[in-house]
């Protein structure tokens, strides 16, 4: 009987999680479509000339008649609404158009850059989570002691320094003296390998993790303290239970920690774009800058769409994970 109740309750939580994801998807789709429309509208009034970016140095020597011909062929003579309507109708069928600056399909550009951006963001997030877990456990174990004060100082320091300053300091203080690579994914003239990718990834991922550390660390430390002061933990201490911090307090503290991770995904992506620019990491950051400056509607909209969907999906999955992990939650 107990097994049947447990199975039924587990199935109920899976249904709740599925319902939550469905509702979030119904919100994310129109929001993303609206965001792409905004991107096209803003790009149309930007003080850049897409045709000049497309023709490059030959633009100055191209006749007015030929320029108008190119504008018509590229659809640059249409309003942003016409261009957006045409783009969104094709995007619904998986065709994201062609990039003006890359002169090839947008899907090819994204397929080369998104995996590297994902590698950087995932590495930074994993490193930040692992570091925050270690430091917060140490801080709570020695609460109000020297270790706790050092951990709080680290969090406050990370919170007060802008990300680009941390990146530049890391290059000046760590990379240059130690001879570490400061940009790209391989040395000049060499093909990327696993070893070169790892060595070039280490410092950017560490800087990105450092930018995420204060929010994760302070939240987990607070949650652990609240858990240690709860009645259930005090009762366990009264019974003489061992390893209470790891076995009792940590599982309770991880529930709100999951939500914090999901809420910081937007900051994670933004930070990754800054890191990619400073460390010349060949992800989507350079594509964002190049497409914005060149007025490359298709590439800019596609990158924006991928970033928005990543944030929506991350938040929804974090909430679903919280729902599945906490048996007390009965609705989303």
Secondary structure, DSSP 8 states (H G I E B T S, - for coil): -HHHHHHHHHHHHHHHHHHHHHHHHHHHHHHHHHHHHHHHHHHHHSS--HHHHHHGGGGGGS-HHHHHHHHHHHTTTS-HHHHHHHHHHHHTTT---EETTTTEEHHHHHHHHHHHHHHHHHHHHHHHHHHHHHHHHHHHHTTTSHHHHHHHHHHHHHHHS-HHHHHHHHIIIIIHHHT---SSSS-TTS---HHHHHHHHHHHHHHHHHHHHHHHHHHHHHHHHHHHTSHHHHHHHHTT-SSHIIIIIHHHHHHHHHHHHHHTHHHHHHHHHHHHHHTT--SHHHHHHHHHHHT-HHHHHHHHHHHHHHHHHHHHHHHHHHHHH-TT----
